Amino acid sequence: MRTTIADSDLAPSAVHAVIEIGMSPGISAKDLATILRLDAARHLYESFGFRLGEESEGTQWGTRVVEQRFNRLSARKGDNGTA
């Protein structure tokens, strides 16, 4: 049986590490992408404060899909962190 990072406990840790790096000074917005029907990815992104920003049709690996882009704004000093 093949296990992927999304199937393991590493996925939340990996996303958290990426978010921590992205919180560096000078970086004010982050985007993560997935495709519709990958509910585990959406749940994980939303658990870290990302919200669906846009959906668009596209082609991935020769298959038509609905691509989803999730956004999260960084809280800056003096900012309340809301969009």
N, C-alpha and C positions, 0 to 999 in steps of 0.2 A: 504494500500500500504506500502510495506516494503522499507525503505531507508537504504542504506549501506554507510559506510564512503567514498567509492569511488564516490558515487552519490552526496555527499555534499561538501560544501566549506571547510570541515575539512581536506580533503585529502591533498591539498597543504600545509596546516599548519602542518599536521602530518609529511609529508615528510621533510619539512623545519626543524622541531624540531629534527628529526633523523639525518639530515645532520649536524646541529649545534653541536650535541653531538659527532658525528663522526669526527669533525674537531679538537678534543682534541689533545694535543701534543702526539706524538708517534704513531698516527694512520695516515698512509699515503695513504691508498686506501680504497675505499668503493665499495660494490657490492649490487645491488638490483636485484631481480629476478621476472619474470612474465612468462606468457605463450603467445605464438603467438596468435594473434587475440584479445588480451586485449589492444586495441588501446589507451584507456584512460590512462592506466598505463604507456604505452610506452611514450605517449605525456607528462605526468606528470614528469616522470624520466628525459626525454630529456630537459624539461624546467628548470631543476635544474642542467644541465651540464653533465648528465650521457650519455654515448654512449654505443651502443650495442657492447659487447665484444665477446660473443659466443652464439651459438644456438646448442641445442642437443635434440634428441628425448628422451622422457621419459614417465613414467606413473604416473599420478596424479589422485587420487580418482577413480582408476580403468579404466581410459581413457588414450589412447595414445595422447600425446601432444608434441609440440615443445617448450621446455623450453628456455627462453632467459635470459641471465645474462648481466646486464648493469654495467659499471664500471665508476668510477670517481676518479681521482687522486687529492689529496689535494695539494694545493700550500704550500710549506714550505718556511721559511724565506730564502731569497736569491735565490729562485726558481721562474721561471716565470709562473709556474702552468701548463705548457704544458707537454704532455706525449712524 
